[in-house]
Amino acid sequence: MIGRNYFLIFFFFGILFTGCKSDSEQPESIETEPIVFTKEAELYLIKPEGDTIQKIDIELADDDYERETGLMYRESMEEHQGMLFVYDIESPRIFYMKNTYFPLDLIFYNSDSTAVSFQENAQPLNEDHLRSGEAAQYVLEINAGLVERWNIEEGDTFSIVKTEE
């Protein structure tokens, strides 16, 4: 009986010591490629009178994966770049800034490509809901402060020209 107890004690300590990692061992870091901007179209911001406010290069988020990922995990975006989220139908929209590392302005557009509401200066990594206020079919994300600087207002529209592949 004593021999069995010694066996169980040695067995237990053997498992304990062989299963522990040394504190000096560091886990391997995984190198990931940075996400780079890929121009898919040019978007023209237009006043109701027809004057062009700005032309920007955009990426399109037009499937579930791209809409869910958006601009997450990116460090920045150039001033004349943006991401246009395209939905099949017009509906109230809710966004948040989870895993987004720089501030953004969001412009919500209805099915006629008319700006209906804004969320300006959305803060990085904030998971508060950013609501469209009105039904929207398109959402344009641009760097924070550009809605004010470019004087984008409700009633302004956009036009898009896709880049040839």
Secondary structure, DSSP 8 states (H G I E B T S, - for coil): -HHHHHHHHHHHHHHHHHH---TT----------------EEEEEE-TTS-EEEEEEEEEE-SHHHHHHTTTT-----TTEEEEEEEEEEE--EE--TT--S-EEEEEE-TTSBEEEEEEEE-TT--S-EE-SS-EEEEEEEETTHHHHTT--TT-EEEEEE---
